[in-house]
Amino acid sequence: MKKMMQIALLIGFIVLTTATFTFAQFSAAPEQSFPFFHFGCLIIGGLIIVSLKRKYDKLYLSEAIGSFALYTTLVALFTAPVVDTLKNLFS
């Protein structure tokens, strides 16, 4: 029962983080340049982390959540609005 509860919490975190990423991209960029590839990468990455959590009992919930949070940050860094902001910041 504890394992199923942890997986449910992990899935909830992944869904909320992906929804936050989507909202940030819609508010920062026009609709024509939405990064669907990055969004798909987030979904697939979340599925991989959930499957790893289900397969390995020794993987802690905090490790899975932390790894997805870092993965989301990494994916967000390579989207067009963030790259444009960094270009303007350093130019």
Backbone as XML, in Angstrom:
<?xml version="1.0"?>
<chain id="A" units="angstrom">
  <residue number="1" name="MET">
    <atom name="N" x="0.825" y="-1.198" z="0.000"/>
    <atom name="CA" x="0.000" y="0.000" z="0.000"/>
    <atom name="C" x="0.868" y="1.261" z="0.000"/>
  </residue>
  <residue number="2" name="LYS">
    <atom name="N" x="1.970" y="1.219" z="0.754"/>
    <atom name="CA" x="2.859" y="2.369" z="0.825"/>
    <atom name="C" x="3.473" y="2.666" z="-0.546"/>
  </residue>
  <residue number="3" name="LYS">
    <atom name="N" x="3.832" y="1.606" z="-1.279"/>
    <atom name="CA" x="4.441" y="1.791" z="-2.597"/>
    <atom name="C" x="3.448" y="2.430" z="-3.570"/>
  </residue>
  <residue number="4" name="MET">
    <atom name="N" x="2.212" y="2.020" z="-3.552"/>
    <atom name="CA" x="1.203" y="2.588" z="-4.441"/>
    <atom name="C" x="0.928" y="4.058" z="-4.104"/>
  </residue>
  <residue number="5" name="MET">
    <atom name="N" x="0.961" y="4.382" z="-2.811"/>
    <atom name="CA" x="0.763" y="5.765" z="-2.403"/>
    <atom name="C" x="1.923" y="6.645" z="-2.881"/>
  </residue>
  <residue number="6" name="GLN">
    <atom name="N" x="3.141" y="6.121" z="-2.790"/>
    <atom name="CA" x="4.300" y="6.872" z="-3.259"/>
    <atom name="C" x="4.250" y="7.070" z="-4.771"/>
  </residue>
  <residue number="7" name="ILE">
    <atom name="N" x="3.838" y="6.056" z="-5.495"/>
    <atom name="CA" x="3.730" y="6.177" z="-6.954"/>
    <atom name="C" x="2.644" y="7.192" z="-7.320"/>
  </residue>
  <residue number="8" name="ALA">
    <atom name="N" x="1.546" y="7.193" z="-6.578"/>
    <atom name="CA" x="0.482" y="8.165" z="-6.837"/>
    <atom name="C" x="0.973" y="9.588" z="-6.566"/>
  </residue>
  <residue number="9" name="LEU">
    <atom name="N" x="1.733" y="9.781" z="-5.495"/>
    <atom name="CA" x="2.299" y="11.098" z="-5.212"/>
    <atom name="C" x="3.287" y="11.520" z="-6.290"/>
  </residue>
  <residue number="10" name="LEU">
    <atom name="N" x="4.093" y="10.598" z="-6.770"/>
    <atom name="CA" x="5.048" y="10.890" z="-7.834"/>
    <atom name="C" x="4.327" y="11.283" z="-9.120"/>
  </residue>
  <residue number="11" name="ILE">
    <atom name="N" x="3.291" y="10.549" z="-9.465"/>
    <atom name="CA" x="2.516" y="10.876" z="-10.670"/>
    <atom name="C" x="1.861" y="12.249" z="-10.526"/>
  </residue>
  <residue number="12" name="GLY">
    <atom name="N" x="1.341" y="12.547" z="-9.349"/>
    <atom name="CA" x="0.753" y="13.860" z="-9.119"/>
    <atom name="C" x="1.772" y="14.977" z="-9.269"/>
  </residue>
  <residue number="13" name="PHE">
    <atom name="N" x="2.976" y="14.777" z="-8.742"/>
    <atom name="CA" x="4.031" y="15.777" z="-8.888"/>
    <atom name="C" x="4.421" y="15.964" z="-10.349"/>
  </residue>
  <residue number="14" name="ILE">
    <atom name="N" x="4.522" y="14.864" z="-11.076"/>
    <atom name="CA" x="4.902" y="14.936" z="-12.484"/>
    <atom name="C" x="3.837" y="15.678" z="-13.291"/>
  </residue>
  <residue number="15" name="VAL">
    <atom name="N" x="2.581" y="15.401" z="-13.035"/>
    <atom name="CA" x="1.493" y="16.070" z="-13.752"/>
    <atom name="C" x="1.477" y="17.566" z="-13.432"/>
  </residue>
  <residue number="16" name="LEU">
    <atom name="N" x="1.642" y="17.917" z="-12.159"/>
    <atom name="CA" x="1.632" y="19.331" z="-11.791"/>
    <atom name="C" x="2.839" y="20.076" z="-12.353"/>
  </residue>
  <residue number="17" name="THR">
    <atom name="N" x="3.995" y="19.447" z="-12.349"/>
    <atom name="CA" x="5.187" y="20.086" z="-12.896"/>
    <atom name="C" x="5.071" y="20.271" z="-14.405"/>
  </residue>
  <residue number="18" name="THR">
    <atom name="N" x="4.547" y="19.270" z="-15.088"/>
    <atom name="CA" x="4.357" y="19.378" z="-16.532"/>
    <atom name="C" x="3.309" y="20.438" z="-16.865"/>
  </residue>
  <residue number="19" name="ALA">
    <atom name="N" x="2.270" y="20.529" z="-16.063"/>
    <atom name="CA" x="1.251" y="21.567" z="-16.280"/>
    <atom name="C" x="1.831" y="22.960" z="-16.040"/>
  </residue>
  <residue number="20" name="THR">
    <atom name="N" x="2.692" y="23.095" z="-15.057"/>
    <atom name="CA" x="3.348" y="24.375" z="-14.799"/>
    <atom name="C" x="4.254" y="24.766" z="-15.959"/>
  </residue>
  <residue number="21" name="PHE">
    <atom name="N" x="4.995" y="23.793" z="-16.496"/>
    <atom name="CA" x="5.839" y="24.037" z="-17.665"/>
    <atom name="C" x="4.995" y="24.512" z="-18.845"/>
  </residue>
  <residue number="22" name="THR">
    <atom name="N" x="3.875" y="23.855" z="-19.072"/>
    <atom name="CA" x="2.999" y="24.215" z="-20.185"/>
    <atom name="C" x="2.432" y="25.615" z="-20.007"/>
  </residue>
  <residue number="23" name="PHE">
    <atom name="N" x="1.992" y="25.935" z="-18.801"/>
    <atom name="CA" x="1.455" y="27.272" z="-18.539"/>
    <atom name="C" x="2.520" y="28.348" z="-18.744"/>
  </residue>
  <residue number="24" name="ALA">
    <atom name="N" x="3.732" y="28.084" z="-18.271"/>
    <atom name="CA" x="4.816" y="29.061" z="-18.428"/>
    <atom name="C" x="5.157" y="29.271" z="-19.897"/>
  </residue>
  <residue number="25" name="GLN">
    <atom name="N" x="5.143" y="28.205" z="-20.680"/>
    <atom name="CA" x="5.455" y="28.347" z="-22.101"/>
    <atom name="C" x="4.357" y="29.083" z="-22.853"/>
  </residue>
  <residue number="26" name="PHE">
    <atom name="N" x="3.096" y="28.843" z="-22.502"/>
    <atom name="CA" x="2.000" y="29.553" z="-23.154"/>
    <atom name="C" x="2.016" y="31.034" z="-22.809"/>
  </residue>
  <residue number="27" name="SER">
    <atom name="N" x="2.396" y="31.366" z="-21.580"/>
    <atom name="CA" x="2.400" y="32.776" z="-21.192"/>
    <atom name="C" x="3.638" y="33.508" z="-21.682"/>
  </residue>
  <residue number="28" name="ALA">
    <atom name="N" x="4.744" y="32.797" z="-21.951"/>
    <atom name="CA" x="5.984" y="33.455" z="-22.354"/>
    <atom name="C" x="6.158" y="33.561" z="-23.857"/>
  </residue>
  <residue number="29" name="ALA">
    <atom name="N" x="5.528" y="32.702" z="-24.607"/>
    <atom name="CA" x="5.756" y="32.683" z="-26.054"/>
    <atom name="C" x="4.410" y="32.667" z="-26.785"/>
  </residue>
  <residue number="30" name="PRO">
    <atom name="N" x="4.421" y="33.097" z="-28.044"/>
    <atom name="CA" x="3.178" y="33.003" z="-28.827"/>
    <atom name="C" x="2.805" y="31.543" z="-29.096"/>
  </residue>
  <residue number="31" name="GLU">
    <atom name="N" x="1.547" y="31.344" z="-29.473"/>
    <atom name="CA" x="1.041" y="29.989" z="-29.673"/>
    <atom name="C" x="1.757" y="29.236" z="-30.784"/>
  </residue>
  <residue number="32" name="GLN">
    <atom name="N" x="2.252" y="29.936" z="-31.783"/>
    <atom name="CA" x="2.880" y="29.264" z="-32.918"/>
    <atom name="C" x="4.207" y="28.618" z="-32.536"/>
  </residue>
  <residue number="33" name="SER">
    <atom name="N" x="4.837" y="29.091" z="-31.482"/>
    <atom name="CA" x="6.158" y="28.559" z="-31.135"/>
    <atom name="C" x="6.132" y="27.706" z="-29.867"/>
  </residue>
  <residue number="34" name="PHE">
    <atom name="N" x="5.009" y="27.058" z="-29.585"/>
    <atom name="CA" x="4.963" y="26.197" z="-28.405"/>
    <atom name="C" x="5.892" y="25.000" z="-28.626"/>
  </residue>
  <residue number="35" name="PRO">
    <atom name="N" x="6.727" y="24.676" z="-27.640"/>
    <atom name="CA" x="7.712" y="23.594" z="-27.806"/>
    <atom name="C" x="7.095" y="22.214" z="-27.561"/>
  </residue>
  <residue number="36" name="PHE">
    <atom name="N" x="6.432" y="21.678" z="-28.564"/>
    <atom name="CA" x="5.790" y="20.374" z="-28.412"/>
    <atom name="C" x="6.811" y="19.266" z="-28.195"/>
  </residue>
  <residue number="37" name="PHE">
    <atom name="N" x="7.985" y="19.405" z="-28.800"/>
    <atom name="CA" x="9.021" y="18.394" z="-28.611"/>
    <atom name="C" x="9.469" y="18.354" z="-27.147"/>
  </residue>
  <residue number="38" name="HIS">
    <atom name="N" x="9.648" y="19.520" z="-26.535"/>
    <atom name="CA" x="10.051" y="19.579" z="-25.129"/>
    <atom name="C" x="8.946" y="19.027" z="-24.225"/>
  </residue>
  <residue number="39" name="PHE">
    <atom name="N" x="7.717" y="19.333" z="-24.579"/>
    <atom name="CA" x="6.580" y="18.817" z="-23.819"/>
    <atom name="C" x="6.529" y="17.288" z="-23.894"/>
  </residue>
  <residue number="40" name="GLY">
    <atom name="N" x="6.759" y="16.741" z="-25.080"/>
    <atom name="CA" x="6.800" y="15.286" z="-25.235"/>
    <atom name="C" x="7.950" y="14.663" z="-24.467"/>
  </residue>
  <residue number="41" name="CYS">
    <atom name="N" x="9.087" y="15.343" z="-24.458"/>
    <atom name="CA" x="10.233" y="14.840" z="-23.685"/>
    <atom name="C" x="9.911" y="14.800" z="-22.196"/>
  </residue>
  <residue number="42" name="LEU">
    <atom name="N" x="9.186" y="15.801" z="-21.705"/>
    <atom name="CA" x="8.793" y="15.788" z="-20.293"/>
    <atom name="C" x="7.862" y="14.626" z="-19.987"/>
  </residue>
  <residue number="43" name="ILE">
    <atom name="N" x="6.924" y="14.361" z="-20.864"/>
    <atom name="CA" x="5.986" y="13.259" z="-20.639"/>
    <atom name="C" x="6.724" y="11.921" z="-20.647"/>
  </residue>
  <residue number="44" name="ILE">
    <atom name="N" x="7.580" y="11.722" z="-21.619"/>
    <atom name="CA" x="8.325" y="10.454" z="-21.694"/>
    <atom name="C" x="9.277" y="10.311" z="-20.512"/>
  </residue>
  <residue number="45" name="GLY">
    <atom name="N" x="9.933" y="11.403" z="-20.122"/>
    <atom name="CA" x="10.809" y="11.352" z="-18.952"/>
    <atom name="C" x="10.048" y="11.008" z="-17.678"/>
  </residue>
  <residue number="46" name="GLY">
    <atom name="N" x="8.844" y="11.568" z="-17.544"/>
    <atom name="CA" x="8.012" y="11.238" z="-16.387"/>
    <atom name="C" x="7.595" y="9.775" z="-16.378"/>
  </residue>
  <residue number="47" name="LEU">
    <atom name="N" x="7.252" y="9.252" z="-17.554"/>
    <atom name="CA" x="6.887" y="7.833" z="-17.636"/>
    <atom name="C" x="8.069" y="6.935" z="-17.276"/>
  </residue>
  <residue number="48" name="ILE">
    <atom name="N" x="9.262" y="7.318" z="-17.696"/>
    <atom name="CA" x="10.449" y="6.514" z="-17.383"/>
    <atom name="C" x="10.721" y="6.534" z="-15.885"/>
  </residue>
  <residue number="49" name="ILE">
    <atom name="N" x="10.618" y="7.700" z="-15.260"/>
    <atom name="CA" x="10.872" y="7.775" z="-13.820"/>
    <atom name="C" x="9.826" y="6.991" z="-13.031"/>
  </residue>
  <residue number="50" name="VAL">
    <atom name="N" x="8.571" y="7.049" z="-13.457"/>
    <atom name="CA" x="7.529" y="6.262" z="-12.775"/>
    <atom name="C" x="7.788" y="4.763" z="-12.941"/>
  </residue>
  <residue number="51" name="SER">
    <atom name="N" x="8.195" y="4.339" z="-14.131"/>
    <atom name="CA" x="8.465" y="2.911" z="-14.325"/>
    <atom name="C" x="9.675" y="2.463" z="-13.512"/>
  </residue>
  <residue number="52" name="LEU">
    <atom name="N" x="10.681" y="3.323" z="-13.389"/>
    <atom name="CA" x="11.834" y="2.982" z="-12.541"/>
    <atom name="C" x="11.426" y="2.887" z="-11.075"/>
  </residue>
  <residue number="53" name="LYS">
    <atom name="N" x="10.544" y="3.775" z="-10.631"/>
    <atom name="CA" x="10.056" y="3.737" z="-9.249"/>
    <atom name="C" x="9.261" y="2.467" z="-8.995"/>
  </residue>
  <residue number="54" name="ARG">
    <atom name="N" x="8.480" y="2.034" z="-9.961"/>
    <atom name="CA" x="7.713" y="0.802" z="-9.787"/>
    <atom name="C" x="8.594" y="-0.434" z="-9.790"/>
  </residue>
  <residue number="55" name="LYS">
    <atom name="N" x="9.680" y="-0.399" z="-10.571"/>
    <atom name="CA" x="10.525" y="-1.576" z="-10.715"/>
    <atom name="C" x="11.491" y="-1.744" z="-9.543"/>
  </residue>
  <residue number="56" name="TYR">
    <atom name="N" x="12.061" y="-0.657" z="-9.065"/>
    <atom name="CA" x="13.092" y="-0.734" z="-8.023"/>
    <atom name="C" x="12.546" y="-0.236" z="-6.695"/>
  </residue>
  <residue number="57" name="ASP">
    <atom name="N" x="12.547" y="-1.105" z="-5.720"/>
    <atom name="CA" x="12.022" y="-0.759" z="-4.396"/>
    <atom name="C" x="12.949" y="0.187" z="-3.637"/>
  </residue>
  <residue number="58" name="LYS">
    <atom name="N" x="14.228" y="0.157" z="-3.937"/>
    <atom name="CA" x="15.200" y="0.966" z="-3.201"/>
    <atom name="C" x="15.211" y="2.438" z="-3.629"/>
  </residue>
  <residue number="59" name="LEU">
    <atom name="N" x="14.499" y="2.779" z="-4.679"/>
    <atom name="CA" x="14.450" y="4.170" z="-5.142"/>
    <atom name="C" x="13.480" y="4.942" z="-4.251"/>
  </residue>
  <residue number="60" name="TYR">
    <atom name="N" x="14.015" y="5.932" z="-3.554"/>
    <atom name="CA" x="13.193" y="6.724" z="-2.646"/>
    <atom name="C" x="12.313" y="7.699" z="-3.432"/>
  </residue>
  <residue number="61" name="LEU">
    <atom name="N" x="11.222" y="8.093" z="-2.811"/>
    <atom name="CA" x="10.303" y="9.041" z="-3.434"/>
    <atom name="C" x="10.979" y="10.390" z="-3.648"/>
  </residue>
  <residue number="62" name="SER">
    <atom name="N" x="11.756" y="10.821" z="-2.678"/>
    <atom name="CA" x="12.436" y="12.115" z="-2.805"/>
    <atom name="C" x="13.450" y="12.109" z="-3.941"/>
  </residue>
  <residue number="63" name="GLU">
    <atom name="N" x="14.092" y="10.976" z="-4.174"/>
    <atom name="CA" x="15.035" y="10.881" z="-5.289"/>
    <atom name="C" x="14.323" y="10.979" z="-6.631"/>
  </residue>
  <residue number="64" name="ALA">
    <atom name="N" x="13.185" y="10.322" z="-6.741"/>
    <atom name="CA" x="12.420" y="10.357" z="-7.992"/>
    <atom name="C" x="11.872" y="11.760" z="-8.253"/>
  </residue>
  <residue number="65" name="ILE">
    <atom name="N" x="11.350" y="12.401" z="-7.223"/>
    <atom name="CA" x="10.821" y="13.752" z="-7.380"/>
    <atom name="C" x="11.945" y="14.722" z="-7.708"/>
  </residue>
  <residue number="66" name="GLY">
    <atom name="N" x="13.051" y="14.607" z="-7.022"/>
    <atom name="CA" x="14.184" y="15.489" z="-7.284"/>
    <atom name="C" x="14.749" y="15.318" z="-8.676"/>
  </residue>
  <residue number="67" name="SER">
    <atom name="N" x="14.832" y="14.083" z="-9.133"/>
    <atom name="CA" x="15.367" y="13.861" z="-10.476"/>
    <atom name="C" x="14.428" y="14.416" z="-11.541"/>
  </residue>
  <residue number="68" name="PHE">
    <atom name="N" x="13.126" y="14.306" z="-11.348"/>
    <atom name="CA" x="12.209" y="14.880" z="-12.332"/>
    <atom name="C" x="12.222" y="16.406" z="-12.285"/>
  </residue>
  <residue number="69" name="ALA">
    <atom name="N" x="12.368" y="16.976" z="-11.094"/>
    <atom name="CA" x="12.451" y="18.433" z="-10.990"/>
    <atom name="C" x="13.692" y="18.954" z="-11.713"/>
  </residue>
  <residue number="70" name="LEU">
    <atom name="N" x="14.817" y="18.276" z="-11.539"/>
    <atom name="CA" x="16.036" y="18.687" z="-12.244"/>
    <atom name="C" x="15.898" y="18.481" z="-13.746"/>
  </residue>
  <residue number="71" name="TYR">
    <atom name="N" x="15.249" y="17.412" z="-14.147"/>
    <atom name="CA" x="15.022" y="17.142" z="-15.570"/>
    <atom name="C" x="14.127" y="18.216" z="-16.188"/>
  </residue>
  <residue number="72" name="THR">
    <atom name="N" x="13.100" y="18.622" z="-15.464"/>
    <atom name="CA" x="12.212" y="19.672" z="-15.957"/>
    <atom name="C" x="12.967" y="20.990" z="-16.107"/>
  </residue>
  <residue number="73" name="THR">
    <atom name="N" x="13.821" y="21.298" z="-15.148"/>
    <atom name="CA" x="14.627" y="22.510" z="-15.235"/>
    <atom name="C" x="15.556" y="22.462" z="-16.441"/>
  </residue>
  <residue number="74" name="LEU">
    <atom name="N" x="16.158" y="21.322" z="-16.678"/>
    <atom name="CA" x="17.055" y="21.173" z="-17.817"/>
    <atom name="C" x="16.311" y="21.321" z="-19.138"/>
  </residue>
  <residue number="75" name="VAL">
    <atom name="N" x="15.153" y="20.729" z="-19.253"/>
    <atom name="CA" x="14.362" y="20.843" z="-20.479"/>
    <atom name="C" x="13.906" y="22.285" z="-20.675"/>
  </residue>
  <residue number="76" name="ALA">
    <atom name="N" x="13.509" y="22.953" z="-19.603"/>
    <atom name="CA" x="13.038" y="24.330" z="-19.718"/>
    <atom name="C" x="14.160" y="25.282" z="-20.128"/>
  </residue>
  <residue number="77" name="LEU">
    <atom name="N" x="15.383" y="24.977" z="-19.749"/>
    <atom name="CA" x="16.503" y="25.846" z="-20.119"/>
    <atom name="C" x="16.738" y="25.906" z="-21.618"/>
  </residue>
  <residue number="78" name="PHE">
    <atom name="N" x="16.337" y="24.885" z="-22.338"/>
    <atom name="CA" x="16.602" y="24.829" z="-23.771"/>
    <atom name="C" x="15.395" y="25.182" z="-24.625"/>
  </residue>
  <residue number="79" name="THR">
    <atom name="N" x="14.403" y="25.845" z="-24.049"/>
    <atom name="CA" x="13.282" y="26.326" z="-24.847"/>
    <atom name="C" x="13.600" y="27.719" z="-25.381"/>
  </residue>
  <residue number="80" name="ALA">
    <atom name="N" x="12.901" y="28.123" z="-26.399"/>
    <atom name="CA" x="13.192" y="29.390" z="-27.084"/>
    <atom name="C" x="13.061" y="30.623" z="-26.193"/>
  </residue>
  <residue number="81" name="PRO">
    <atom name="N" x="12.009" y="30.759" z="-25.370"/>
    <atom name="CA" x="11.920" y="31.973" z="-24.542"/>
    <atom name="C" x="13.085" y="32.113" z="-23.561"/>
  </residue>
  <residue number="82" name="VAL">
    <atom name="N" x="13.524" y="31.016" z="-22.983"/>
    <atom name="CA" x="14.626" y="31.085" z="-22.024"/>
    <atom name="C" x="15.931" y="31.404" z="-22.748"/>
  </residue>
  <residue number="83" name="VAL">
    <atom name="N" x="16.147" y="30.790" z="-23.889"/>
    <atom name="CA" x="17.364" y="31.073" z="-24.665"/>
    <atom name="C" x="17.381" y="32.531" z="-25.107"/>
  </residue>
  <residue number="84" name="ASP">
    <atom name="N" x="16.252" y="33.059" z="-25.567"/>
    <atom name="CA" x="16.175" y="34.471" z="-25.970"/>
    <atom name="C" x="16.435" y="35.402" z="-24.781"/>
  </residue>
  <residue number="85" name="THR">
    <atom name="N" x="15.897" y="35.057" z="-23.638"/>
    <atom name="CA" x="16.130" y="35.868" z="-22.438"/>
    <atom name="C" x="17.606" y="35.854" z="-22.050"/>
  </residue>
  <residue number="86" name="LEU">
    <atom name="N" x="18.223" y="34.691" z="-22.103"/>
    <atom name="CA" x="19.650" y="34.615" z="-21.781"/>
    <atom name="C" x="20.507" y="35.367" z="-22.794"/>
  </residue>
  <residue number="87" name="LYS">
    <atom name="N" x="20.130" y="35.335" z="-24.056"/>
    <atom name="CA" x="20.844" y="36.103" z="-25.081"/>
    <atom name="C" x="20.751" y="37.596" z="-24.789"/>
  </residue>
  <residue number="88" name="ASN">
    <atom name="N" x="19.550" y="38.068" z="-24.467"/>
    <atom name="CA" x="19.372" y="39.489" z="-24.164"/>
    <atom name="C" x="20.075" y="39.889" z="-22.876"/>
  </residue>
  <residue number="89" name="LEU">
    <atom name="N" x="20.140" y="38.987" z="-21.937"/>
    <atom name="CA" x="20.788" y="39.274" z="-20.663"/>
    <atom name="C" x="22.292" y="39.443" z="-20.832"/>
  </residue>
  <residue number="90" name="PHE">
    <atom name="N" x="22.903" y="38.589" z="-21.630"/>
    <atom name="CA" x="24.354" y="38.619" z="-21.794"/>
    <atom name="C" x="24.831" y="39.494" z="-22.954"/>
  </residue>
  <residue number="91" name="SER">
    <atom name="N" x="23.912" y="40.076" z="-23.699"/>
    <atom name="CA" x="24.318" y="40.947" z="-24.820"/>
    <atom name="C" x="24.327" y="42.409" z="-24.430"/>
  </residue>
</chain>
